[in-house]
Amino acid sequence: FWDVYDQEAEEFDKSFVEKYLSDLDNKRIFQAGLFSAVSATFLGTMLPNLSLDPGDTTNALLMMIYHQLNNTAFPEQVPSLPSWDGPLWIIIWTQTLLYASLSASLLAALGAVLGKQW
């Protein structure tokens, strides 16, 4: 009885490992890597939204310098630095979800590579 069981279990284990090893090899690692690349690209393009635009500050400072040199240049307005209260809440939430999805996909890719090597 045990000899037949060992033989059947070994055949089942071999087919199980071959099936999931090929599945991990082709699909999961590629999908996780592709999704990680796309998520990282979105994160890179959204990164400037987390800080004040340096062009606005530069323009305001140049306007202040010009106003100091020529007081008649802007008679109605007093130049000042732009105020900024931080990024919008939707940008913070979007960044948080993108970082979470990037972490999950990298963890899935790591699990697939470790499962393949095991």
Secondary structure, 3 states (H helix, E strand, C coil): CHHHHHHHHHHHHHHHHHHHHHHHHHHHHHHHHHHHHHHHHHHHHHHHHHCCCHHHHHHHHHHHHHHHHCCCCCCCCCCCCCCCCCCCHHHHHHHHHHHHHHHHHHHHHHHHHHHHHC
